[in-house]
Amino acid sequence: MGREPGPSVRLKLTLSYAGFLVVAGGLLLAVVWLFLLRYVPPDATPTLDGYSPGRDDLIRAFTPAAGWAFVFLLVFGLAGGWILAGRMLAPLTRITDAARRAAGGSLSHRIALEGRDDEFRELADAFDTMLARLEAQVAEQRRFAANASHELRTPLAISQAMLEVARSDPEHDTVALLERLSAVNARAIELTEALLVLSRVDQGTFDRERVDLSLLAEEAAETLLPLAEKRGVTLETSGDIAPVIGSPALLLQLTTNLVQNAITHNLPEGGSVRVHTEARAGGGVLTVENTGARLAPELVATLTEPFQRGSERLRGDESGVGLGLAIVQSITRAHDGSLTLAARPEGGLLVTVRLPGAGG
């Protein structure tokens, strides 16, 4: 939307400085008149040494000097104000240039304003922080888009290959083909739904209310108990009432993802998963701990990245689409909480989610 051009801030400040000087000079002359000249007689008076000038004489002598003083104050105010305003607004010019570069798509630059702390430097530091966060988010979105494209392309390529094989082989088992296509399609649907959940969480379009994490943990455990029994994993829940503020549906999704991830990535047999909730000052805490293979610290740091599945990207039929912990991290961040992942010394993973309560 176009705007009509107007005077610059530098010009406005310059006129303000010059106007202030002229007004101050006028006030000074008014003080001289009110407190000095009005007590002088209007006409000259004779004295022993000659005569004493009167008020009219002083005014005639003082008026040209006062006029030149006003001219000097005006010129000095304009010149000095222009220089001073330029120096004062120099940081703002750098911030404006940085904003224009950011609007053009460049997020790697920083203002890095030097000097002592003041309002301009606070603004520059805040702008640098915003640029850093935007750059990180854009990089994450690009990486996510690339991974999502790869993951969505895989089931489509598999379906295409199976259809081509079936087309070239009239004797192909149609029932087996349909079952395999159904499985591939189900995985594509699961991946798409997970991407939609991530999009919803990132937009923050959800209502918040009081939620008890212990009830969500019990519901998730009850839902996933058949999967745990199928894989020979012992599933335990414990803890106290842990009230927090958030979306019941999203927090249930968070809890379910953590429990399912703990069951899936466990020991081949004799594994266990422990889910614990507790209330702490300012909110509630949910911990999910499972047995499993030993994990390197550098690997644990990448588990919340989209499509990251343990030590490799390969997966079985029940290992999910690689977005479980990424969704958990997004939901936690959207609820102003914190997510901590730690490798257990004996193997497995300990996940801790801290969420704010009503007063958090």
C-alpha positions, -999 to +999 in steps of 0.1 A: +000+000+000+016+033-011+019+063+012+024+099+004+060+111+010+065+131+041+094+148+059+121+126+073+125+119+110+160+136+107+144+168+094+118+167+121+144+163+148+165+191+132+136+215+132+127+205+167+163+213+179+164+246+161+129+256+173+139+247+209+170+270+207+150+299+192+123+295+218+149+294+246+165+325+232+132+343+231+124+333+267+158+346+277+151+380+261+116+380+277+133+375+311+156+404+304+127+426+295+105+416+324+131+417+352+156+444+339+145+468+312+111+476+326+127+491+357+148+515+335+133+550+329+120+554+293+141+585+287+178+593+293+185+611+327+213+635+334+240+623+358+272+638+372+292+622+345+269+631+317+237+612+312+223+577+318+207+560+288+170+553+290+149+523+282+144+534+246+181+539+241+188+504+254+162+488+232+175+506+201+210+494+209+199+459+220+175+451+192+200+445+163+222+424+186+192+403+196+182+399+160+216+386+150+216+364+181+183+349+168+197+343+134+228+327+149+206+304+171+185+294+141+215+286+119+233+269+147+202+249+156+196+238+121+232+228+114+239+213+147+205+196+149+210+180+114+244+166+125+231+154+159+200+139+144+221+120+119+243+106+146+213+096+167+195+079+139+225+061+124+216+028+143+180+031+131+193+033+095+213+001+100+182-016+115+161-005+086+186-018+060+187-051+078+149-053+078+149-047+041+175-074+035+154-098+056+123-089+036+143-097+004+149-132+017+183-129+034+182-141+070+219-149+075+231-113+082+231-097+116+231-060+128+256-066+156+253-030+168+283-020+189+285+003+219+268+005+252+233-006+259+205+017+250+171+016+233+185+013+198+209-015+208+180-034+226+160-031+194+190-043+173+196-072+196+160-082+195+160-080+157+192-102+156+175-127+178+144-127+156+166-132+125+184-161+141+151-179+150+136-173+116+168-186+099+167-217+121+130-223+115+133-218+077+162-242+076+142-267+096+111-263+074+133-268+043+148-299+057+114-311+068+099-305+034+127-324+017+123-353+041+085-353+038+088-353+000+111-383+002+089-401+026+057-395+006+074-405-026+084-439-013+049-454-009+039-439-042+069-454-059+062-488-043+026-487-054+036-478-089+061-507-091+036-532-078+010-520-104+035-523-132+045-558-121+008-568-120+002-553-154+031-572-170+021-605-152-015-615-159-012-645-136-002-623-106-020-630-073-046-602-072-055-607-036-018-604-025-014-573-046-045-557-030-032-565+005+002-550-002-013-519-019-036-515+012-007-517+035+013-491+015-017-468+013-023-471+050+012-460+057+009-431+033-023-420+051-006-423+085+022-401+073-002-375+059-022-374+091+010-369+111+020-341+088-014-325+093-010-328+131+024-310+129+009-283+108-019-278+133+004-276+162+028-252+145-001-228+138-012-229+174-049-232+165-062-250+196-080-243+228-065-247+262-081-261+293-072-279+325-059-314+318-047-342+341-016-359+327-021-390+349-055-396+332-039-392+297-011-416+307-036-442+318-057-438+286-026-441+264-014-471+283-048-488+280-049-481+242-014-494+236-016-524+259-024-549+231+007-537+212+028-541+243+015-576+249+022-585+213+058-574+215+063-589+250+068-555+267+057-549+303+038-516+305+035-498+339+019-465+348+024-447+382+023-413+397+000-386+411-025-362+396-006-337+375-028-309+363-016-287+334-031-263+309-034-273+273-053-291+246-066-325+258-064-340+223-029-328+216-016-338+250-031-372+245-014-374+211+019-365+229+015-391+256+004-418+231+034-411+208+058-413+237+044-446+249+041-461+214+077-451+207+089-466+239+071-499+231+083-501+195+119-493+202+125-518+229+142-551+235+132-580+213+118-597+244+116-590+282+114-553+277+096-528+299+081-493+297+074-472+328+051-441+326+052-417+355+034-384+362+038-359+391+028-324+399+055-299+405+056-262+413+042-244+383+030-274+363+032-311+358+058-336+346+054-367+325+083-392+322+084-422+299+113-447+304+119-478+284+145-505+280+163-511+247+196-508+229+222-484+241+220-450+224+249-427+218+244-391+231+249-376+196+221-399+183+197-389+211+201-353+202+187-360+167+157-381+177+133-352+177+141-344+141+114-354+116+118-389+101+147-398+124+143-434+136+169-445+161+202-454+145+189-457+110+161-447+087+149-482+080+118-494+097+096-523+102+058-523+097+051-511+132+078-486+138+058-456+126+066-429+101+094-412+120+074-382+132+065-394+167+091-375+187+090-346+162+052-342+170+060-345+207+085-317+205+061-295+185+032-301+210+055-294+239+068-262+224+033-251+215+023-255+252+053-235+264+068-267+279+102-284+277+112-318+264+143-336+276+157-369+261+184-388+279+200-422+271+198-447+299+233-462+309+219-497+307+201-491+274+169-474+263+156-439+266+143-416+293+119-389+280+108-360+303+081-335+294+075-305+317+043-285+311+031-254+328+001-254+350-027-229+357-002-206+374+028-214+351 
